[in-house]
Amino acid sequence: MIEIRPFESLGRFKNDWLDAKHHFSFGSYHDPRRMGFGALRVWNDDTIRSGAGFDPHPHRDMEIITYVRTGAITHMDNRGNRGRTAAGDVQVMTAGTGIVHAEYSLEDEQTRIFQIWIEPDRQGLTPAWAARPFPTGARAGQLVILASGRTTDAGADALPIHQDAALLCATLAPGDTVRHALDGGRRAYMVPARGRVTVNGTAVPVRAGAAIAEVAAIEITAEADSEVLLIDLP
């Protein structure tokens, strides 16, 4: 099963500093058919105006991954963490028992991010935040693990999350193909950040979502210079 969720069909919120598209029900957008996908609860496609951002607000019992597409996001929280995550890099926050944080684009350009929420494998975790650079060249033509809680990824150079899931990314030249196995009934959700790709022969437009299940493996082929993100889920 490969279900394509066109970008134009996604939920939307827009004000003077934020233009957000929601792959799943979020905030004022509610679609009972899109309440999540396995442990994946949120995938937001956010464009943030320069000098603006999310003022301090709380979270709890959620693993929140931010992938920066352009610009940079500056994080600060009530546990003393502060950092800037630039384009191509990733930050992970374990909300756990509760954390208050803010996220701002303090750049001279707008910032575009994917914000991804995954339900943790248990509640009551100690809140934490971490970020890591991931050089684009290292993922040319191959899927690289950016964040993971899978036991099979122990020791990988990836940010840790508390769920049997992993976020992977690849940059592909035209004609490149990458393959990813979905063993034991696992599923995946994939979004092309840019370019033009097919998954098992099915076209997935840029910034659309592909919900993939009940297949043993997926093949992603680029028809143009492309960047794809993929979440492997139980």
DOMILUM-610120 format. One line per 4 residues: number of its first residue (from 1); their letters; for each residue z, y, x of N, C-alpha, C. Coordinates in steps of 0.2 Angstrom, whole numbers, plus 5000, padded with zeros to 4 digits. Atoms other than C-alpha are relative to their C-alpha. Example, Ala and Ser with C-alpha at 12.3 -4.5 7.8 and 13.67 -1.06 7.14 Angstrom:
<rs>
1 = AS = 5000 4994 5004 5039 4978 5062 5000 5006 5004; 4999 4994 4996 5036 4995 5068 5003 5005 4996
</rs>
This chain:
<rs>
1 = MIEI = 5000 4994 5004 5000 5000 5000 5000 5006 5004; 5000 4994 4996 4995 5017 5007 4999 5005 4994; 5000 4995 5005 4999 5031 4995 4999 5007 5003; 5001 4994 4997 4992 5048 5000 5003 5006 4995
5 = RPFE = 4997 4994 5004 5001 5064 4994 4997 5006 5003; 5004 4995 4998 4989 5078 4996 5005 5007 5001; 4996 4995 4998 4996 5094 5004 5001 5005 4993; 5000 4995 5006 4991 5104 4988 5005 4997 4994
9 = SLGR = 4995 5003 5005 5002 5092 4977 5007 5001 5002; 4993 4999 4998 5018 5096 4987 5003 5005 4996; 4996 4995 5003 5032 5106 4979 5000 5006 5005; 5000 4994 4996 5033 5124 4985 5006 5005 4998
13 = FKND = 4995 4994 5001 5046 5138 4988 4997 5005 5005; 5002 4994 4996 5041 5155 4994 5003 5006 4999; 4998 4994 5001 5049 5171 4997 4998 5005 5006; 5003 4995 4995 5047 5186 5009 5000 4998 5007
17 = WLDA = 4999 5002 4993 5052 5176 5025 4999 4993 5001; 5001 5007 4999 5049 5158 5021 4995 4997 4995; 5005 5003 5005 5034 5148 5014 5002 4992 5002; 4998 5007 4999 5040 5130 5012 4997 4995 4995
21 = KHHF = 5003 5005 5004 5031 5114 5006 5005 4994 5000; 4995 5006 5000 5042 5099 5000 4996 4994 4998; 5003 5007 5002 5035 5081 5001 5004 4996 4995; 4996 5003 5005 5050 5076 4991 5004 5005 4996
25 = SFGS = 4996 4996 5004 5061 5083 4978 5005 5004 5004; 4996 4996 4995 5071 5098 4986 5001 5006 4996; 4999 4994 5003 5080 5113 4979 4998 5000 4993; 5002 4999 5007 5072 5119 4963 4994 4996 4999
29 = YHDP = 5006 5004 5002 5057 5107 4965 5003 4993 4999; 4997 5006 5002 5061 5091 4956 4994 4996 4997; 5005 5005 5002 5048 5076 4954 5004 4993 5000; 4997 5006 4999 5056 5060 4949 4997 4994 5003
33 = RRMG = 5004 5004 4996 5042 5051 4957 5001 5000 5007; 5000 4998 4992 5046 5059 4974 5007 5002 5001; 4993 4999 4999 5065 5057 4976 5002 4997 5007; 4999 5003 4993 5063 5049 4994 4996 4994 5001
37 = FGAL = 5003 5005 4998 5056 5035 5003 5004 4995 5004; 4995 5003 4996 5068 5022 5009 5006 5005 5001; 4995 4996 4998 5081 5031 5019 4998 5007 5001; 5003 4993 4999 5069 5046 5021 5002 5004 4993
41 = RVWN = 4998 4996 5006 5076 5059 5009 4996 5007 4999; 5004 4993 5000 5067 5076 5014 4995 5000 5005; 5004 4998 4995 5052 5081 5023 4997 5007 4998; 5002 4993 5002 5049 5100 5022 4996 5003 5006
45 = DDTI = 5005 4997 4995 5035 5109 5030 5001 5008 4999; 4998 4994 5001 5042 5126 5033 4996 5005 5005; 5002 4995 4995 5034 5142 5040 5005 5006 4999; 4995 4995 5000 5047 5155 5045 4997 5007 5003
49 = RSGA = 5002 4993 4998 5043 5174 5047 5004 5001 5007; 4997 4998 4993 5047 5181 5065 5006 5004 4998; 4994 4996 5001 5065 5188 5065 5004 4998 4994; 4996 5002 5006 5071 5178 5050 5002 4993 5000
53 = GFDP = 4998 5007 5000 5078 5161 5045 5006 4999 4995; 4995 5003 5004 5092 5151 5037 5007 5003 5002; 4993 4998 4999 5109 5160 5036 5005 4994 5000; 4995 5005 5000 5125 5150 5039 5000 4996 4993
57 = HPHR = 4999 5005 5006 5126 5135 5026 5002 4994 5002; 4997 5007 4999 5134 5118 5025 4996 4994 4999; 5003 5007 5001 5128 5100 5026 5006 4995 5001; 4996 5005 4999 5137 5084 5026 4996 4993 4999
61 = DMEI = 5003 5007 5001 5132 5065 5028 4993 5000 4999; 5008 5000 4999 5114 5068 5033 4998 5000 5007; 5003 5000 4993 5104 5065 5049 4994 5005 4999; 5005 4995 5001 5093 5081 5050 4996 5001 5007
65 = ITYV = 5005 4999 4994 5078 5081 5062 4995 5006 4999; 5005 4994 5000 5068 5097 5066 4995 4999 5005; 5006 5000 4995 5051 5096 5074 4997 5006 5000; 5002 4994 5000 5045 5112 5080 4992 5000 5001
69 = RTGA = 5007 5001 4999 5026 5114 5078 4997 5007 5003; 5001 4994 4996 5024 5133 5083 5006 5004 5000; 4994 4996 4999 5036 5146 5089 5006 4996 5003; 4993 5003 4998 5054 5141 5091 5005 5001 4995
73 = ITHM = 4994 5000 5005 5070 5138 5081 5006 5001 5004; 4993 4999 4997 5087 5145 5087 5005 4997 4995; 4995 5004 5004 5101 5134 5081 5007 5003 5002; 4993 4999 4998 5120 5139 5080 5004 4997 4994
77 = DNRG = 4996 5004 5005 5134 5130 5071 5008 5002 5002; 4993 4999 5000 5153 5131 5068 5004 4995 5005; 4997 5004 4994 5156 5118 5082 4999 5002 5007; 5002 4997 4993 5150 5129 5096 4994 4998 5003
81 = NRGR = 5006 5002 4997 5133 5122 5098 4995 5006 4999; 5005 4995 5001 5119 5134 5101 4994 4998 5004; 5006 5002 4996 5101 5131 5107 4994 5002 4997; 5007 4998 5002 5083 5136 5106 4995 4994 5001
85 = TAAG = 5005 5006 5000 5070 5122 5102 4993 5003 4999; 5007 4997 5000 5052 5127 5106 4995 4995 4998; 5006 5004 5003 5035 5120 5100 4999 4994 5004; 5001 5006 4997 5033 5102 5103 5006 4996 5001
89 = DVQV = 4994 5003 4998 5051 5099 5105 5004 4998 4993; 4997 5003 5006 5064 5091 5093 5008 5001 5001; 4993 5000 5000 5082 5094 5088 5003 4995 4994; 4997 5005 5004 5094 5082 5079 5007 5002 4998
93 = MTAG = 4993 4999 5002 5110 5086 5069 5002 4995 4995; 4996 5004 5004 5122 5074 5062 5005 5004 4996; 4996 4995 5004 5130 5083 5048 5007 4996 4999; 4993 5004 5000 5144 5069 5046 5005 5003 4995
97 = TGIV = 4995 4998 5004 5160 5075 5039 4999 5007 4998; 5002 4993 5002 5153 5093 5037 4999 5004 5006; 5002 4995 4995 5145 5106 5048 4997 5006 4996; 5003 4994 5002 5140 5124 5045 4995 5003 5005
101 = HAEY = 5005 4998 4995 5124 5130 5054 4995 5005 4997; 5005 4995 5002 5111 5143 5054 4994 4999 5005; 5006 5001 4996 5093 5142 5060 4995 5006 4999; 5004 4994 5000 5082 5157 5065 4994 5000 5004
105 = SLED = 5006 4999 4995 5065 5161 5072 5001 5007 5003; 4999 4994 4996 5069 5174 5085 4994 5002 5005; 5006 5000 4996 5051 5174 5092 4996 5006 4997; 5005 4995 5002 5037 5187 5091 4995 4997 4996
109 = EQTR = 5005 5003 5004 5027 5175 5081 5004 4996 4994; 4997 5004 5005 5030 5165 5065 5002 4993 5003; 4999 5006 4997 5038 5148 5068 4999 4995 4994; 5002 5005 5005 5032 5132 5059 5004 4994 5002
113 = IFQI = 4996 5006 4998 5043 5117 5058 4999 4994 4995; 4998 5005 5004 5045 5100 5050 5007 4999 5000; 4993 5002 5000 5062 5097 5044 5001 4994 4996; 5000 5007 5003 5066 5079 5040 5007 4998 5000
117 = WIEP = 4993 5003 5001 5082 5072 5032 5000 4993 4999; 4999 5007 5000 5087 5054 5034 5007 4998 4998; 4993 5002 5002 5102 5046 5025 5003 4996 5006; 4997 5004 4995 5114 5039 5038 5002 4993 4998
121 = DRQG = 4998 5007 5002 5119 5021 5039 5007 5000 4998; 4993 5000 5003 5137 5026 5035 5002 5008 5000; 4997 4994 5001 5147 5041 5030 5006 5002 5004; 4994 4998 4997 5161 5051 5038 4999 5000 5008
125 = LTPA = 5002 5000 4993 5152 5052 5055 5003 5007 5003; 4998 4993 4997 5158 5066 5068 4994 5004 5001; 5006 4995 4999 5146 5081 5067 4998 5001 5007; 5002 4999 4993 5135 5083 5082 4993 5004 4999
129 = WAAR = 5007 4996 5000 5119 5093 5087 4997 4998 5008; 5003 5001 4993 5107 5089 5102 4992 5002 4999; 5007 4998 5000 5089 5095 5107 4997 4997 5006; 5003 5003 4994 5077 5088 5119 4992 5002 5001
133 = PFPT = 5007 4999 4999 5060 5093 5126 4996 4994 5000; 5005 5006 5000 5045 5081 5124 4993 5003 5002; 5007 4997 4997 5030 5086 5135 4994 4997 4996; 5006 5002 5004 5014 5085 5125 4996 4995 5003
137 = GARA = 5004 5005 4996 5005 5076 5139 5003 4993 5000; 4997 5007 5000 5017 5061 5138 4998 4996 4994; 5002 5004 5006 5011 5057 5120 4993 5000 4999; 5007 5000 5001 4993 5059 5123 4997 4993 4999
141 = GQLV = 5003 5007 5001 4984 5043 5116 5005 4995 4998; 4995 5005 5001 5001 5035 5112 5005 5002 4996; 4994 4998 5004 5015 5035 5100 5006 5000 5004; 4994 5000 4996 5031 5041 5108 5006 5001 4995
145 = ILAS = 4994 5000 5004 5048 5039 5101 5004 5007 5001; 4996 4994 4999 5057 5056 5098 5007 4999 4998; 4993 5001 5003 5072 5051 5088 5001 4993 4997; 4999 5006 5003 5079 5034 5084 5007 4997 5000
149 = GRTT = 4994 5004 5001 5093 5023 5078 4999 4993 5000; 5002 5008 5000 5084 5006 5080 5003 4997 5006; 4997 5003 4994 5093 4994 5091 4994 4998 5005; 5005 5002 4996 5076 4989 5098 4998 5006 5005
153 = DAGA = 5001 4994 4996 5075 5007 5105 5005 5002 5005; 4995 4999 4995 5091 5006 5115 4998 5002 5007; 5002 4998 4994 5089 5015 5131 4993 5004 5001; 5006 4996 5000 5073 5024 5126 5002 5007 5001
157 = DALP = 4998 4992 4999 5072 5043 5130 4999 5003 4994; 5001 4997 5007 5074 5048 5112 5007 5003 4998; 4994 4997 5002 5087 5058 5103 5003 4995 4995; 4997 5005 5004 5100 5047 5094 5001 5002 4992
161 = IHQD = 4998 4999 5007 5101 5046 5075 5004 4994 4997; 4996 5006 5003 5113 5035 5064 4996 4997 4994; 5004 5003 5005 5100 5025 5054 4995 4995 5004; 5005 5005 4997 5089 5010 5058 4993 5003 4998
165 = AALL = 5006 4996 5002 5074 5022 5058 4998 5003 5007; 5003 4996 4994 5063 5031 5071 4995 5005 4998; 5006 4995 5001 5052 5046 5072 4996 5000 5006; 5005 5001 4994 5037 5044 5083 4994 5006 4999
169 = CATL = 5005 4994 5000 5023 5057 5088 4995 4998 5005; 5005 5001 4995 5006 5055 5096 4995 5006 4999; 5006 4995 5000 4992 5068 5101 4994 4996 5001; 5006 5005 4999 4975 5060 5099 4994 5004 5001
173 = APGD = 5007 4997 4999 4958 5065 5105 4995 4996 4995; 5004 5003 5004 4943 5061 5094 4998 4993 5002; 5002 5007 4998 4940 5042 5093 5006 4996 5002; 4994 5003 4998 4958 5038 5099 5003 4996 4994
177 = TVRH = 4996 5004 5005 4967 5024 5089 5006 4998 5003; 4994 5002 4998 4985 5020 5090 5002 4995 4994; 4998 5006 5004 4993 5004 5082 5008 5000 5000; 4992 5000 5001 5011 5003 5075 5001 4994 4995
181 = ALDG = 4998 5006 5004 5018 4986 5068 5006 5002 4996; 4994 4999 5005 5029 4986 5053 5002 4993 4998; 4998 5007 5000 5038 4970 5055 5006 4999 4994; 4994 5001 5005 5050 4962 5042 5000 5004 4994
185 = GRRA = 5000 4996 5006 5045 4972 5027 5001 5008 5001; 4998 4993 4999 5048 4989 5035 4994 5005 4997; 5004 4995 5003 5039 5005 5029 4999 5006 5005; 5001 4994 4996 5032 5021 5036 4998 5006 4996
189 = YMVP = 5003 4994 5003 5029 5039 5031 4997 5004 5006; 5003 4997 4995 5016 5048 5041 4997 5007 4998; 5003 4993 5002 5010 5067 5041 4996 5002 5007; 5004 4996 4995 4996 5074 5052 5002 5007 5001
193 = ARGR = 4999 4993 4999 5002 5090 5059 4994 5005 5001; 5006 4997 4999 4985 5095 5064 4994 4995 5001; 5005 5005 4999 4968 5087 5065 4997 4997 4994; 5003 5004 5005 4959 5074 5055 5001 4992 5002
197 = VTVN = 4999 5007 4998 4964 5055 5055 4999 4996 4994; 5000 5005 5005 4963 5039 5045 5005 4995 5002; 4995 5005 5000 4976 5026 5042 4997 4994 4997; 5003 5006 5003 4969 5008 5040 4994 5002 4996
201 = GTAV = 5006 4998 5003 4953 5017 5036 5000 5005 4994; 4999 4995 5005 4960 5028 5023 5001 5007 5003; 5000 4993 4997 4958 5047 5026 5007 5003 4998; 4994 4996 5002 4974 5057 5027 4999 5007 5002
205 = PVRA = 5001 4993 4999 4971 5076 5026 5006 5003 5004; 4995 4996 4996 4981 5088 5038 5005 5002 4995; 4994 4998 5003 4999 5091 5032 5001 4996 4993; 4999 5004 5006 4997 5078 5018 5005 4994 5003
209 = GAAI = 4996 5006 4999 5009 5063 5017 4997 4994 4999; 5002 5006 5002 5005 5045 5018 5006 4995 5000; 4995 5005 5001 5018 5033 5011 4997 4993 5001; 5004 5006 4998 5014 5016 5019 5005 4994 4999
213 = AEVA = 4996 5006 5001 5022 4999 5014 4996 4994 4998; 5003 5006 5001 5018 4981 5012 4994 4998 5004; 5005 5002 4995 5007 4980 5027 5003 4998 5007; 4997 5003 4993 5010 4971 5044 4999 5005 5005
217 = AIEI = 5001 4995 4995 5003 4985 5054 4996 5006 4998; 5004 4994 5002 4995 5002 5053 4996 5002 5007; 5005 4997 4994 4980 5009 5064 4999 5007 4998; 5001 4993 5001 4979 5028 5065 4994 5002 5005
221 = TAEA = 5006 4998 4996 4962 5034 5071 4998 5007 4999; 5001 4993 5001 4958 5052 5075 4992 5001 5000; 5007 4998 5000 4942 5060 5070 4999 5007 5003; 5000 4993 4997 4946 5077 5078 5006 5000 5004
225 = DSEV = 4994 4999 4997 4959 5083 5090 5006 5000 4995; 4995 5001 5005 4975 5078 5081 5007 4999 5003; 4993 5001 4998 4994 5077 5081 5003 4997 4994; 4997 5004 5005 5003 5064 5070 5007 4999 5001
229 = LLID = 4993 5002 5000 5021 5061 5066 5001 4994 4995; 4999 5007 5004 5027 5044 5059 5007 4999 5000; 4993 5003 5000 5044 5038 5053 4999 4993 4998; 5000 5007 5001 5047 5020 5054 5007 4999 4996
233 = LP = 4994 5000 5005 5060 5015 5040 5001 4993 4998; 4999 5007 5003 5069 4999 5034 4998 5000 4993
</rs>
